[in-house]
């Protein structure tokens, strides 16, 4: 399994969060949304200019800006 930043994931690609590499208020906000290591996610879509990105997490959909997604490392299959 390869580790990439969430921003680099393609539409409909799935993976498991490996790490959240930011602290402080932003890190806490990301974790409060359920984006913690071990959580399965998939990319639902992107806005026309690729920012923000829509994620499917624990049966819900949420949106992250690319500058927030840069702090999330995801393990994906090498397909």
Biopython code that builds the backbone (N, CA, C, O; Angstrom):
import numpy as np
from Bio.PDB.StructureBuilder import StructureBuilder

atoms = [
    (1, "UNK", "N", (0.841, -1.189, 0.000)),
    (1, "UNK", "CA", (0.000, 0.000, 0.000)),
    (1, "UNK", "C", (0.881, 1.247, 0.000)),
    (1, "UNK", "O", (1.836, 1.350, 0.770)),
    (2, "UNK", "N", (0.548, 2.176, -0.864)),
    (2, "UNK", "CA", (1.288, 3.438, -0.954)),
    (2, "UNK", "C", (0.647, 4.482, -0.051)),
    (2, "UNK", "O", (-0.561, 4.459, 0.184)),
    (3, "UNK", "N", (1.465, 5.394, 0.448)),
    (3, "UNK", "CA", (0.961, 6.508, 1.253)),
    (3, "UNK", "C", (1.059, 7.780, 0.421)),
    (3, "UNK", "O", (2.123, 8.128, -0.090)),
    (4, "UNK", "N", (-0.084, 8.471, 0.297)),
    (4, "UNK", "CA", (-0.130, 9.725, -0.444)),
    (4, "UNK", "C", (-0.933, 10.744, 0.359)),
    (4, "UNK", "O", (-1.622, 10.390, 1.315)),
    (5, "UNK", "N", (-0.836, 12.008, -0.037)),
    (5, "UNK", "CA", (-1.656, 13.028, 0.589)),
    (5, "UNK", "C", (-3.074, 12.909, 0.051)),
    (5, "UNK", "O", (-3.287, 12.516, -1.096)),
    (6, "UNK", "N", (-4.023, 13.248, 0.882)),
    (6, "UNK", "CA", (-5.424, 13.169, 0.486)),
    (6, "UNK", "C", (-5.672, 14.003, -0.779)),
    (6, "UNK", "O", (-6.475, 13.608, -1.624)),
    (7, "UNK", "N", (-5.006, 15.132, -0.915)),
    (7, "UNK", "CA", (-5.169, 15.999, -2.091)),
    (7, "UNK", "C", (-4.854, 15.247, -3.393)),
    (7, "UNK", "O", (-5.429, 15.569, -4.432)),
    (8, "UNK", "N", (-3.964, 14.264, -3.360)),
    (8, "UNK", "CA", (-3.522, 13.549, -4.555)),
    (8, "UNK", "C", (-4.451, 12.415, -4.978)),
    (8, "UNK", "O", (-4.259, 11.820, -6.038)),
    (9, "UNK", "N", (-5.444, 12.118, -4.165)),
    (9, "UNK", "CA", (-6.349, 11.013, -4.486)),
    (9, "UNK", "C", (-7.273, 11.379, -5.649)),
    (9, "UNK", "O", (-7.668, 12.534, -5.806)),
    (10, "UNK", "N", (-7.604, 10.385, -6.450)),
    (10, "UNK", "CA", (-8.486, 10.580, -7.604)),
    (10, "UNK", "C", (-9.938, 10.341, -7.206)),
    (10, "UNK", "O", (-10.222, 9.721, -6.180)),
    (11, "UNK", "N", (-10.842, 10.837, -8.026)),
    (11, "UNK", "CA", (-12.266, 10.626, -7.791)),
    (11, "UNK", "C", (-12.563, 9.130, -7.746)),
    (11, "UNK", "O", (-12.052, 8.366, -8.565)),
    (12, "UNK", "N", (-13.379, 8.721, -6.801)),
    (12, "UNK", "CA", (-13.787, 7.333, -6.548)),
    (12, "UNK", "C", (-12.670, 6.467, -5.964)),
    (12, "UNK", "O", (-12.871, 5.267, -5.776)),
    (13, "UNK", "N", (-11.508, 7.034, -5.674)),
    (13, "UNK", "CA", (-10.436, 6.274, -5.050)),
    (13, "UNK", "C", (-10.707, 6.184, -3.552)),
    (13, "UNK", "O", (-11.188, 7.139, -2.944)),
    (14, "UNK", "N", (-10.396, 5.035, -2.962)),
    (14, "UNK", "CA", (-10.616, 4.816, -1.537)),
    (14, "UNK", "C", (-9.301, 4.537, -0.842)),
    (14, "UNK", "O", (-8.322, 4.143, -1.478)),
    (15, "UNK", "N", (-9.280, 4.740, 0.452)),
    (15, "UNK", "CA", (-8.091, 4.472, 1.243)),
    (15, "UNK", "C", (-8.394, 4.556, 2.723)),
    (15, "UNK", "O", (-9.538, 4.747, 3.136)),
    (16, "UNK", "N", (-7.343, 4.408, 3.510)),
    (16, "UNK", "CA", (-7.451, 4.471, 4.970)),
    (16, "UNK", "C", (-6.507, 5.561, 5.454)),
    (16, "UNK", "O", (-5.347, 5.619, 5.044)),
    (17, "UNK", "N", (-7.008, 6.417, 6.320)),
    (17, "UNK", "CA", (-6.174, 7.493, 6.840)),
    (17, "UNK", "C", (-5.040, 6.893, 7.652)),
    (17, "UNK", "O", (-5.268, 6.100, 8.566)),
    (18, "UNK", "N", (-3.806, 7.280, 7.309)),
    (18, "UNK", "CA", (-2.622, 6.789, 8.013)),
    (18, "UNK", "C", (-2.169, 7.779, 9.085)),
    (18, "UNK", "O", (-1.712, 7.367, 10.152)),
    (19, "UNK", "N", (-2.291, 9.087, 8.810)),
    (19, "UNK", "CA", (-1.835, 10.093, 9.770)),
    (19, "UNK", "C", (-2.467, 11.435, 9.464)),
    (19, "UNK", "O", (-2.793, 11.747, 8.319)),
    (20, "UNK", "N", (-2.633, 12.225, 10.525)),
    (20, "UNK", "CA", (-3.038, 13.623, 10.412)),
    (20, "UNK", "C", (-1.850, 14.412, 10.925)),
    (20, "UNK", "O", (-1.555, 14.394, 12.120)),
    (21, "UNK", "N", (-1.170, 15.105, 10.026)),
    (21, "UNK", "CA", (0.112, 15.721, 10.350)),
    (21, "UNK", "C", (0.002, 17.221, 10.605)),
    (21, "UNK", "O", (0.724, 18.017, 10.006)),
    (22, "UNK", "N", (-0.901, 17.593, 11.492)),
    (22, "UNK", "CA", (-1.047, 18.991, 11.906)),
    (22, "UNK", "C", (-1.603, 18.994, 13.328)),
    (22, "UNK", "O", (-2.398, 18.133, 13.704)),
    (23, "UNK", "N", (-1.173, 19.964, 14.094)),
    (23, "UNK", "CA", (-1.665, 20.102, 15.463)),
    (23, "UNK", "C", (-2.527, 21.349, 15.578)),
    (23, "UNK", "O", (-3.034, 21.865, 14.582)),
    (24, "UNK", "N", (-2.681, 21.816, 16.782)),
    (24, "UNK", "CA", (-3.417, 23.046, 17.036)),
    (24, "UNK", "C", (-4.893, 22.931, 16.702)),
    (24, "UNK", "O", (-5.460, 21.839, 16.662)),
    (25, "UNK", "N", (-5.501, 24.089, 16.463)),
    (25, "UNK", "CA", (-6.937, 24.136, 16.197)),
    (25, "UNK", "C", (-7.321, 23.413, 14.911)),
    (25, "UNK", "O", (-8.343, 22.728, 14.865)),
    (26, "UNK", "N", (-6.505, 23.561, 13.865)),
    (26, "UNK", "CA", (-6.812, 22.894, 12.601)),
    (26, "UNK", "C", (-6.767, 21.380, 12.770)),
    (26, "UNK", "O", (-7.662, 20.679, 12.299)),
    (27, "UNK", "N", (-5.745, 20.874, 13.431)),
    (27, "UNK", "CA", (-5.642, 19.437, 13.668)),
    (27, "UNK", "C", (-6.815, 18.917, 14.485)),
    (27, "UNK", "O", (-7.341, 17.839, 14.210)),
    (28, "UNK", "N", (-7.219, 19.676, 15.480)),
    (28, "UNK", "CA", (-8.358, 19.269, 16.308)),
    (28, "UNK", "C", (-9.643, 19.271, 15.497)),
    (28, "UNK", "O", (-10.470, 18.371, 15.639)),
    (29, "UNK", "N", (-9.815, 20.277, 14.650)),
    (29, "UNK", "CA", (-11.024, 20.363, 13.822)),
    (29, "UNK", "C", (-11.095, 19.194, 12.847)),
    (29, "UNK", "O", (-12.162, 18.612, 12.648)),
    (30, "UNK", "N", (-9.965, 18.848, 12.239)),
    (30, "UNK", "CA", (-9.921, 17.702, 11.319)),
    (30, "UNK", "C", (-10.282, 16.421, 12.059)),
    (30, "UNK", "O", (-11.066, 15.615, 11.558)),
    (31, "UNK", "N", (-9.724, 16.232, 13.231)),
    (31, "UNK", "CA", (-10.015, 15.024, 14.021)),
    (31, "UNK", "C", (-11.472, 14.999, 14.486)),
    (31, "UNK", "O", (-12.092, 13.936, 14.526)),
    (32, "UNK", "N", (-12.018, 16.162, 14.835)),
    (32, "UNK", "CA", (-13.418, 16.238, 15.265)),
    (32, "UNK", "C", (-14.390, 15.842, 14.153)),
    (32, "UNK", "O", (-15.501, 15.393, 14.432)),
    (33, "UNK", "N", (-13.978, 16.006, 12.898)),
    (33, "UNK", "CA", (-14.812, 15.610, 11.756)),
    (33, "UNK", "C", (-14.764, 14.098, 11.531)),
    (33, "UNK", "O", (-15.445, 13.589, 10.641)),
    (34, "UNK", "N", (-13.976, 13.377, 12.318)),
    (34, "UNK", "CA", (-13.877, 11.930, 12.170)),
    (34, "UNK", "C", (-12.713, 11.485, 11.316)),
    (34, "UNK", "O", (-12.577, 10.298, 11.021)),
    (35, "UNK", "N", (-11.869, 12.422, 10.914)),
    (35, "UNK", "CA", (-10.717, 12.082, 10.077)),
    (35, "UNK", "C", (-9.529, 11.747, 10.968)),
    (35, "UNK", "O", (-8.643, 12.572, 11.192)),
    (36, "UNK", "N", (-9.533, 10.518, 11.470)),
    (36, "UNK", "CA", (-8.487, 10.035, 12.368)),
    (36, "UNK", "C", (-7.845, 8.792, 11.755)),
    (36, "UNK", "O", (-8.473, 8.109, 10.945)),
    (37, "UNK", "N", (-6.602, 8.493, 12.131)),
    (37, "UNK", "CA", (-5.953, 7.293, 11.588)),
    (37, "UNK", "C", (-6.820, 6.043, 11.756)),
    (37, "UNK", "O", (-7.419, 5.816, 12.807)),
    (38, "UNK", "N", (-6.870, 5.239, 10.689)),
    (38, "UNK", "CA", (-7.662, 4.012, 10.686)),
    (38, "UNK", "C", (-9.032, 4.171, 10.058)),
    (38, "UNK", "O", (-9.726, 3.176, 9.844)),
    (39, "UNK", "N", (-9.443, 5.396, 9.757)),
    (39, "UNK", "CA", (-10.756, 5.656, 9.176)),
    (39, "UNK", "C", (-10.721, 5.464, 7.660)),
    (39, "UNK", "O", (-9.832, 5.980, 6.983)),
    (40, "UNK", "N", (-11.696, 4.717, 7.135)),
    (40, "UNK", "CA", (-11.801, 4.511, 5.691)),
    (40, "UNK", "C", (-12.485, 5.716, 5.065)),
    (40, "UNK", "O", (-13.484, 6.215, 5.584)),
    (41, "UNK", "N", (-11.935, 6.183, 3.936)),
    (41, "UNK", "CA", (-12.507, 7.311, 3.215)),
    (41, "UNK", "C", (-12.512, 7.006, 1.726)),
    (41, "UNK", "O", (-11.783, 6.132, 1.259)),
    (42, "UNK", "N", (-13.336, 7.733, 0.987)),
    (42, "UNK", "CA", (-13.298, 7.678, -0.475)),
    (42, "UNK", "C", (-13.586, 9.077, -1.001)),
    (42, "UNK", "O", (-14.263, 9.872, -0.349)),
    (43, "UNK", "N", (-13.067, 9.365, -2.174)),
    (43, "UNK", "CA", (-13.249, 10.666, -2.803)),
    (43, "UNK", "C", (-14.536, 10.621, -3.618)),
    (43, "UNK", "O", (-14.665, 9.803, -4.528)),
    (44, "UNK", "N", (-15.482, 11.489, -3.299)),
    (44, "UNK", "CA", (-16.758, 11.545, -4.011)),
    (44, "UNK", "C", (-16.675, 12.444, -5.228)),
    (44, "UNK", "O", (-17.290, 12.157, -6.256)),
    (45, "UNK", "N", (-15.931, 13.515, -5.125)),
    (45, "UNK", "CA", (-15.831, 14.433, -6.247)),
    (45, "UNK", "C", (-15.023, 15.659, -5.877)),
    (45, "UNK", "O", (-14.592, 15.822, -4.736)),
    (46, "UNK", "N", (-14.828, 16.517, -6.864)),
    (46, "UNK", "CA", (-14.075, 17.759, -6.670)),
    (46, "UNK", "C", (-14.815, 18.891, -7.364)),
    (46, "UNK", "O", (-15.546, 18.671, -8.331)),
    (47, "UNK", "N", (-14.621, 20.083, -6.869)),
    (47, "UNK", "CA", (-15.182, 21.268, -7.498)),
    (47, "UNK", "C", (-14.479, 21.490, -8.845)),
    (47, "UNK", "O", (-13.427, 20.898, -9.090)),
    (48, "UNK", "N", (-15.035, 22.318, -9.708)),
    (48, "UNK", "CA", (-14.433, 22.525, -11.031)),
    (48, "UNK", "C", (-12.960, 22.926, -11.008)),
    (48, "UNK", "O", (-12.215, 22.532, -11.905)),
    (49, "UNK", "N", (-12.521, 23.682, -10.032)),
    (49, "UNK", "CA", (-11.114, 24.067, -9.937)),
    (49, "UNK", "C", (-10.355, 23.176, -8.945)),
    (49, "UNK", "O", (-9.288, 23.552, -8.459)),
    (50, "UNK", "N", (-10.906, 22.003, -8.650)),
    (50, "UNK", "CA", (-10.312, 20.968, -7.786)),
    (50, "UNK", "C", (-10.211, 21.362, -6.313)),
    (50, "UNK", "O", (-9.509, 20.704, -5.544)),
    (51, "UNK", "N", (-10.895, 22.412, -5.920)),
    (51, "UNK", "CA", (-10.889, 22.819, -4.510)),
    (51, "UNK", "C", (-12.258, 23.385, -4.190)),
    (51, "UNK", "O", (-12.638, 24.390, -4.792)),
    (52, "UNK", "N", (-13.019, 22.802, -3.279)),
    (52, "UNK", "CA", (-12.654, 21.747, -2.331)),
    (52, "UNK", "C", (-12.882, 20.339, -2.889)),
    (52, "UNK", "O", (-13.292, 20.146, -4.034)),
    (53, "UNK", "N", (-12.596, 19.373, -2.020)),
    (53, "UNK", "CA", (-12.783, 17.968, -2.347)),
    (53, "UNK", "C", (-13.886, 17.416, -1.435)),
    (53, "UNK", "O", (-13.932, 17.733, -0.246)),
    (54, "UNK", "N", (-14.772, 16.591, -2.001)),
    (54, "UNK", "CA", (-15.853, 15.962, -1.236)),
    (54, "UNK", "C", (-15.441, 14.541, -0.877)),
    (54, "UNK", "O", (-15.047, 13.757, -1.741)),
    (55, "UNK", "N", (-15.538, 14.220, 0.411)),
    (55, "UNK", "CA", (-15.145, 12.905, 0.922)),
    (55, "UNK", "C", (-16.346, 12.147, 1.451)),
    (55, "UNK", "O", (-17.303, 12.742, 1.946)),
    (56, "UNK", "N", (-16.288, 10.847, 1.343)),
    (56, "UNK", "CA", (-17.277, 9.972, 1.978)),
    (56, "UNK", "C", (-16.587, 9.375, 3.195)),
    (56, "UNK", "O", (-15.580, 8.678, 3.067)),
    (57, "UNK", "N", (-17.135, 9.653, 4.383)),
    (57, "UNK", "CA", (-16.540, 9.199, 5.648)),
    (57, "UNK", "C", (-17.643, 8.696, 6.560)),
    (57, "UNK", "O", (-18.600, 9.423, 6.828)),
    (58, "UNK", "N", (-17.530, 7.487, 7.032)),
    (58, "UNK", "CA", (-18.470, 6.901, 7.993)),
    (58, "UNK", "C", (-19.931, 7.125, 7.605)),
    (58, "UNK", "O", (-20.753, 7.471, 8.454)),
    (59, "UNK", "N", (-20.254, 6.930, 6.329)),
    (59, "UNK", "CA", (-21.630, 7.041, 5.874)),
    (59, "UNK", "C", (-22.095, 8.456, 5.595)),
    (59, "UNK", "O", (-23.243, 8.657, 5.199)),
    (60, "UNK", "N", (-21.240, 9.433, 5.792)),
    (60, "UNK", "CA", (-21.598, 10.827, 5.523)),
    (60, "UNK", "C", (-20.655, 11.439, 4.511)),
    (60, "UNK", "O", (-19.633, 10.851, 4.157)),
    (61, "UNK", "N", (-21.006, 12.618, 4.052)),
    (61, "UNK", "CA", (-20.168, 13.337, 3.104)),
    (61, "UNK", "C", (-19.707, 14.634, 3.739)),
    (61, "UNK", "O", (-20.494, 15.336, 4.375)),
    (62, "UNK", "N", (-18.433, 14.951, 3.567)),
    (62, "UNK", "CA", (-17.925, 16.226, 4.040)),
    (62, "UNK", "C", (-16.980, 16.805, 3.018)),
    (62, "UNK", "O", (-16.508, 16.109, 2.120)),
    (63, "UNK", "N", (-16.709, 18.081, 3.163)),
    (63, "UNK", "CA", (-15.893, 18.794, 2.197)),
    (63, "UNK", "C", (-14.674, 19.379, 2.897)),
    (63, "UNK", "O", (-14.779, 19.922, 3.997)),
    (64, "UNK", "N", (-13.518, 19.264, 2.250)),
    (64, "UNK", "CA", (-12.272, 19.828, 2.770)),
    (64, "UNK", "C", (-11.608, 20.664, 1.694)),
    (64, "UNK", "O", (-11.666, 20.328, 0.511)),
    (65, "UNK", "N", (-10.987, 21.734, 2.099)),
    (65, "UNK", "CA", (-10.161, 22.505, 1.174)),
    (65, "UNK", "C", (-8.847, 21.772, 0.984)),
    (65, "UNK", "O", (-8.429, 21.001, 1.847)),
    (66, "UNK", "N", (-8.199, 22.011, -0.140)),
    (66, "UNK", "CA", (-6.927, 21.340, -0.416)),
    (66, "UNK", "C", (-5.861, 21.686, 0.620)),
    (66, "UNK", "O", (-5.039, 20.834, 0.954)),
    (67, "UNK", "N", (-5.854, 22.919, 1.139)),
    (67, "UNK", "CA", (-4.840, 23.260, 2.137)),
    (67, "UNK", "C", (-5.058, 22.493, 3.434)),
    (67, "UNK", "O", (-4.111, 22.327, 4.203)),
    (68, "UNK", "N", (-6.265, 22.020, 3.701)),
    (68, "UNK", "CA", (-6.532, 21.154, 4.854)),
    (68, "UNK", "C", (-6.193, 19.704, 4.505)),
    (68, "UNK", "O", (-5.648, 18.976, 5.335)),
    (69, "UNK", "N", (-6.515, 19.287, 3.285)),
    (69, "UNK", "CA", (-6.260, 17.916, 2.847)),
    (69, "UNK", "C", (-4.768, 17.609, 2.770)),
    (69, "UNK", "O", (-4.372, 16.446, 2.851)),
    (70, "UNK", "N", (-3.938, 18.639, 2.614)),
    (70, "UNK", "CA", (-2.490, 18.434, 2.549)),
    (70, "UNK", "C", (-1.910, 17.825, 3.823)),
    (70, "UNK", "O", (-0.844, 17.211, 3.782)),
    (71, "UNK", "N", (-2.589, 17.986, 4.935)),
    (71, "UNK", "CA", (-2.088, 17.479, 6.217)),
    (71, "UNK", "C", (-2.515, 16.039, 6.499)),
    (71, "UNK", "O", (-2.136, 15.472, 7.523)),
    (72, "UNK", "N", (-3.301, 15.443, 5.599)),
    (72, "UNK", "CA", (-3.828, 14.092, 5.834)),
    (72, "UNK", "C", (-3.133, 13.115, 4.904)),
    (72, "UNK", "O", (-3.176, 13.261, 3.683)),
    (73, "UNK", "N", (-2.489, 12.111, 5.500)),
    (73, "UNK", "CA", (-1.801, 11.071, 4.733)),
    (73, "UNK", "C", (-2.697, 9.836, 4.683)),
    (73, "UNK", "O", (-3.236, 9.408, 5.704)),
    (74, "UNK", "N", (-2.851, 9.266, 3.480)),
    (74, "UNK", "CA", (-3.769, 8.156, 3.261)),
    (74, "UNK", "C", (-3.028, 6.984, 2.641)),
    (74, "UNK", "O", (-2.185, 7.166, 1.762)),
    (75, "UNK", "N", (-3.345, 5.775, 3.104)),
    (75, "UNK", "CA", (-2.809, 4.559, 2.499)),
    (75, "UNK", "C", (-3.798, 4.091, 1.439)),
    (75, "UNK", "O", (-4.976, 3.877, 1.723)),
    (76, "UNK", "N", (-3.301, 3.934, 0.209)),
    (76, "UNK", "CA", (-4.148, 3.470, -0.907)),
    (76, "UNK", "C", (-3.500, 2.243, -1.540)),
    (76, "UNK", "O", (-2.296, 2.026, -1.410)),
    (77, "UNK", "N", (-4.316, 1.444, -2.227)),
    (77, "UNK", "CA", (-3.803, 0.282, -2.933)),
    (77, "UNK", "C", (-2.985, 0.719, -4.135)),
    (77, "UNK", "O", (-3.303, 1.729, -4.762)),
    (78, "UNK", "N", (-1.943, -0.018, -4.464)),
    (78, "UNK", "CA", (-1.080, 0.272, -5.614)),
    (78, "UNK", "C", (-1.660, -0.333, -6.882)),
    (78, "UNK", "O", (-1.043, -1.217, -7.476)),
    (79, "UNK", "N", (-2.807, 0.113, -7.302)),
    (79, "UNK", "CA", (-3.433, -0.470, -8.485)),
    (79, "UNK", "C", (-3.181, 0.344, -9.711)),
    (79, "UNK", "O", (-3.642, -0.013, -10.795)),
]
sb = StructureBuilder()
sb.init_structure("model")
sb.init_model(0)
sb.init_chain("A")
sb.init_seg("    ")
for serial, (resi, resn, name, xyz) in enumerate(atoms, 1):
    if name == "N":
        sb.init_residue(resn, " ", resi, " ")
    sb.init_atom(name, np.array(xyz, "f"), 0.0, 1.0, " ", f" {name:<3s}", serial, name[0])
structure = sb.get_structure()
